[in-house]
Amino acid sequence: MDTQQYKVKAGRKVDLADWPTHEDKGSESEQIEQQLKETIEELKKWHVRLHAEEEKGIVVALQAMDAAGKDEAITYLFSNLTAQGLKVTTIGKPTEEELKHDYLWRLHKALPERGQIGILNRSHYEEVIATRVHNLLEEEPLPNHLIDGEVWNRRYRQINDFERYMFENGFPFVKFFFNISKEEQTTRLLERMKNPEKNWEFSFSDVEEREHWEDYQDIFGDMLTHTSTDHAPWYILPADDEMYSRLIIARVMVEILEGIKPELPEISGEQKHKLEHYIDKLEQEAK
């Protein structure tokens, strides 16, 4: 798989109409499923090393329209990894306390420790997406002079600077956008609405947000254009194909970890002698 075809190169203008929402992989479904299983096993091995070494962490941001497959990707892929090396946070509507701070303040408690992968189910990008679609800035306690024609470009720059800061401190960002078609979203929402076992997954706001579909597509494109960087790239997933999208995510994660090259710590010196002593002691007890 060439993951680079789904990567937004820094400086490229993004029109989501130019990016596929599905790939014609129907005849290869069994192969894709097998590749995914193998890639998850690779990911598990690298994640153990990352967690054991405790030098770097990875921040994974997931963004999409409703029913695009974020939750399912988290469950299918990341639930296979060491729990202590994972941190999953859903970023929702800001609380009263969060609104009293700068818009990135609430992100800090969601960030991973060294040795962890931190997954953001929705992320700080909500502050340049939903806030923009629904004109929410005027409802926030911001100084009036900050709400001007440059506010979104200014936020893009601030987000890029923050992600560079994290990268330079050992916490690279990788970001996945689930590019779902309106038709496929309709199918998935209807399934949630009609199936009593899936009703809990449905929210009336999911349908209400569809009224702003075109606004979202334009704003997503603008966001992807301005915030995909060499140090924190976006990948646009053909989200109508859930298994293939998961394979892309898993493959990208393996590539990132291969680049980091975490190593299992080695015991040496006095600790090694102590280890050998206790091995001998326990073996004697076992006889």
Rosetta blueprint (number, residue, H / E / L):
1 M L
2 D L
3 T H
4 Q H
5 Q H
6 Y H
7 K E
8 V L
9 K L
10 A L
11 G L
12 R L
13 K L
14 V L
15 D L
16 L H
17 A H
18 D H
19 W L
20 P L
21 T L
22 H L
23 E L
24 D L
25 K L
26 G H
27 S H
28 E H
29 S H
30 E H
31 Q H
32 I H
33 E H
34 Q H
35 Q H
36 L H
37 K H
38 E H
39 T H
40 I H
41 E H
42 E H
43 L H
44 K H
45 K H
46 W H
47 H H
48 V H
49 R H
50 L H
51 H H
52 A H
53 E H
54 E L
55 E L
56 K L
57 G L
58 I E
59 V E
60 V E
61 A E
62 L E
63 Q E
64 A E
65 M L
66 D L
67 A L
68 A L
69 G L
70 K H
71 D H
72 E H
73 A H
74 I H
75 T H
76 Y H
77 L H
78 F H
79 S H
80 N H
81 L L
82 T L
83 A H
84 Q H
85 G H
86 L E
87 K E
88 V E
89 T E
90 T E
91 I L
92 G L
93 K L
94 P L
95 T L
96 E H
97 E H
98 E H
99 L H
100 K L
101 H L
102 D L
103 Y L
104 L L
105 W H
106 R H
107 L H
108 H H
109 K H
110 A H
111 L L
112 P L
113 E L
114 R L
115 G L
116 Q L
117 I E
118 G E
119 I E
120 L E
121 N E
122 R L
123 S L
124 H H
125 Y H
126 E H
127 E H
128 V H
129 I L
130 A H
131 T H
132 R H
133 V H
134 H L
135 N L
136 L L
137 L H
138 E H
139 E H
140 E L
141 P L
142 L L
143 P L
144 N H
145 H H
146 L H
147 I L
148 D L
149 G L
150 E L
151 V H
152 W H
153 N H
154 R H
155 R H
156 Y H
157 R H
158 Q H
159 I H
160 N H
161 D H
162 F H
163 E H
164 R H
165 Y H
166 M H
167 F H
168 E H
169 N L
170 G L
171 F L
172 P L
173 F E
174 V E
175 K E
176 F E
177 F E
178 F E
179 N E
180 I L
181 S L
182 K H
183 E H
184 E H
185 Q H
186 T H
187 T H
188 R H
189 L H
190 L H
191 E H
192 R H
193 M H
194 K H
195 N L
196 P L
197 E L
198 K L
199 N H
200 W H
201 E H
202 F L
203 S L
204 F H
205 S H
206 D H
207 V H
208 E H
209 E H
210 R H
211 E H
212 H H
213 W H
214 E H
215 D H
216 Y H
217 Q H
218 D H
219 I H
220 F H
221 G H
222 D H
223 M H
224 L H
225 T H
226 H H
227 T H
228 S L
229 T L
230 D L
231 H L
232 A L
233 P L
234 W E
235 Y E
236 I E
237 L E
238 P E
239 A L
240 D L
241 D L
242 E H
243 M H
244 Y H
245 S H
246 R H
247 L H
248 I H
249 I H
250 A H
251 R H
252 V H
253 M H
254 V H
255 E H
256 I H
257 L H
258 E H
259 G H
260 I H
261 K L
262 P L
263 E L
264 L L
265 P L
266 E L
267 I L
268 S L
269 G H
270 E H
271 Q H
272 K H
273 H H
274 K H
275 L H
276 E H
277 H H
278 Y H
279 I H
280 D H
281 K H
282 L H
283 E H
284 Q H
285 E H
286 A H
287 K L
